[in-house]
Amino acid sequence: EVHNDSGSKRVVVTKSLPGDRWLQFLVNAGCRVEVCKHEDIILNNSTIKKLIGSHCDGVIGQLTEDWSSELFGALHAAGGRAYSNYAVGYNNVRVEEATKREIPVGNTPGVLTETTAELAAALTLAAARRVVEADGFMRAGSYRGWLPNLFVGSLLQNKTVGIIGAGRIGAAYARMMVEGHKMNLLYYDPYPNRQLEEYVRRYGELLQQSGEAPVWCRRADSMEEVLQQADVVSLHCNLDASTRHLINAHRLALMKPNAVLVNAARGPCIDEAALVEHLKANPDFRCGLDVFEHEPAMAPGLADCPNAVIVPHIASASLWTRNGMATLAAANVAGVLSGHPVWNKPDV
Ligand code: DGY
């Protein structure tokens, strides 16, 4: 689908994006915009190279695509000067391959912070309170009346939530769990998040003033400490060589047998086969997963674990956020093609 046929700069968008504000940014910057309506969900490199063609000024691409030397080489050869990922995560992008070809890379931070944190919170609650299992039970017509032991789960209040990574999304999730559920916070991050610490301290003071137990926040010395002490552990780190299989069989064994593990970051941060074994061996251990190690596939056996809540990488899927991501991605590309530095770029 082509928009603004007479535009002088050619921009390829590898998937349809929601809303139309993003398109205005590109059209106003004098771009001819070609949106790929390909029926395959995930485009391979040869299809993307065909889309780039012999002349292309900029691309908005997806996290399911492999933006490394092959694609940046093709974009550079076509005269490309800008690339934006339609995502905040950029583990699918070899930024150094773009940089050496002088192609600035953009991403879409900020607009998905609260939406992603909300889904992580939803997974936490759904896993802790066995919402999906209970929903299946109702739909199967199995409900025969109230029972003291029916779908008994874990209460979050006054327990400890652990986060691995206290950046934008991790901190937003932590605030939701601390304030919404009066949970204590143990976080692991190479950098202290003083603002988050202060937020929890003040909230603790408020609780104390009203005669309730105060909450506390502490930065852990090691990830192991979080895994051993927290009742809920949620991952909020980037995926890179240091975080691949961050949660493995050894680390799962450190966790409480009735803990909840949540991942709305990137699938390969967890050794998924090891998680399946752990779920099978520990029926009171629960997890909430938005992302998977080999998307769109799941590790064998995961779908049969009643103690796993699984959703298809939808953490940023609110209309407001997806529109915002489209606008940021378009502004990144339009800005660079109009001679400005890239607006939002990965923190590399
Ligand atoms: C991202 O932006 O990195 C999410 O995974 C999808 O919105």
Residues whose N, C-alpha, C, O or C-beta is under 5 A from the ligand:
A	BS01	DGY	Y86 A87 V88 G89 A265 S316
